[in-house]
Amino acid sequence: MGLDRGLLLTKGVATGTTIVFLAILHEYLTPGFTWGRLAVFSIFGGSVVLAAYGIVRERPYVGASGVCLLLLGGIGIPTVLGIFTLPTAGVLFFATLVIANRQKSS
């Protein structure tokens, strides 16, 4: 059973978005390393990786939980990363919807 191109594109975009977001976290963490900043960035990084895992493994509930954690962290914790967290959450949410729609139609 082969994968269709739309699904491969969705998984690729989700993976690329995750890699770019983790690179942005790394760049913001490097100049002024503190343990508090590391804890906040770990929450962001973990939630993005959780969402990408759910998308790649085609588990929409896992992907949606990662997106919700990212949104709660991005809205609840005032950081400079808000400009990056909300678009990342939007892309991962859209990818989760595509995966959920595919499972629903199967």
N, C-alpha and C positions, 0 to 999 in steps of 0.2 A: 504494500500500500504506500504509494508515493505521497510526498507533500506537495501541496500546490504552491505556486509562486507567491501568492498573497500572504500565506502563512509564513513562508521563509522570509519574506520582506518584513513582516511584522516582528518576527523574532530577531532579525538582524538589526532593525531600528531600535528595539528595546535593549539589545546587548550593547550597541554603540552608544546609546544615551547613557547607559549605566557606566560604561568605561569613561566617557567624557565627564560625567558628574563626579566620579571618583577621582579623576585627575584634577578637577577644580577643587575638590576638598583637600587634596594633597597640596596644591599650590597655596591655599589659604591657611593651611595648618603650619607649613614650614617656617614662615618668618617669625611668628611669635608663639612658640610652643608652650602651652600650659596644659595642665591636666584637665581643667574644666573644659577647655576648647576641644581637647581630645575626646572627652566624654560626649559632648554635643555632636561632634563630627562622626563619632561611632554610631550614634543613633541614626543620623542621616544616611551614612554609608550602609548600615545594616538593613535599613528599610528599603533602600534602592536595590540592594542585592536580593532581598526577599521578593520584591516585586518582579525583578528580572527572572528569578528562579521560577516563580509561578507562571510567568509568560512562556519561558522556554520549555518548561515541562508540561505546558498546557493544563495548568491548574488555576482557573480564574479566581477562585476564592483566596488562594495564597497570594496571587498577584494583587488582588484588590486590598488585602490586608496590608501588604507592603506599601501600596499607594496611600492608604489611609494613615498609616504611621508617618509617612513622609509629609503628608499634608498637616497632620497634627503637630509634627515637629517644626515644620516651616511656618505655621501660623502661630503656634503657642510659644515658641522660643524666638524672641526678636534677634535676628542676626543679619549680617550683611548678605548671607546666602539666600535670602528670600527671592532675589531676582533669578536665582538658578533653581531653587527647589520647586517653585510653582510650575514653570514650563516642563521641568523633568517629570513632575507628577502628572501633568497633562498628557504628555507623550505616553507614559507608562499606563495611565488610565485608559487611553484610547486603545493601546495594544491589548490590555486586559479585556476590553469590550469586544475586540475582534476575536479573541480566543473564546470568550464566552458565547458569542454568536455562532461561532463555528461548531462548538459542542452542542449548542441547542438545535442547530439545523441537522446535525448528524443523526 
